[in-house]
Amino acid sequence: MASVAQNQNGSEPIVIADHPALDLLNTLPCIDGQLVDFLQSDSDVRRWMERIGFSVPNYLDSSIPQGLAETARELREIFRDLVKRRKAGEELDLSAMNAFLTHASSYPRLVWAKTTNLQLERVRPCNTAEEFLGPVAEAAAKLLTEGDFDLIKRCEDGQCVLWFYDQTKSHHRRWCSMATCGNRNKVAAYRKRQHS
């Protein structure tokens, strides 16, 4: 893998994948020809999880499990390898993902919502980094088992490393984003036609 730069400008990773597990892969984009890691600190991971819709317990406001960023990066690379191999039709070694999933424990609990409605919520311990990342690991495992890998795509821009789940009606999405890679490639194709 190429060298990885830290996120120096404080920007947030883009959320364009249409699936939270693929958005995890996209926390390591290529910017100006260099991979930039948006998961540099434990608080970066927490903010990213909240941004893509994973609930983070309120009692963790001041306490985030130690090593969360390192563990999130490890999960990201385990999942990246599995996605690439699955797309290529290769045999998968599931041992690393299964080891991670053993820590993703949770249990259901009945609660009153607005004092009149009984609801079932999922309770997750978050004492370790692996437990904290349990919902992400489960989303990744679910995508590996239930996802349509014909619709899981990597941006067609040769310099882009972002992934997405093509949920367009025609399933012909080619770019991570029309505003970035799509526009850049359309302009390049237009200029090429003008010079011909």
Secondary structure, DSSP 8 states (H G I E B T S, - for coil): ---EEE--S-------SSSHHHHHHTTS-EETTEEEES--SHHHHHHHHHHTT----GGGSS---TTHHHHHHHHHHHHHHHHHHHHTT-----HHHHHHHTT---EEEEEEETTTEEEEEEE---SSHHHHTHHHHHHHHHHHHHS-TTTEEE-SSTT---EEE--SSSS---SS-IIIIIHHHHHHHHHHHHH-
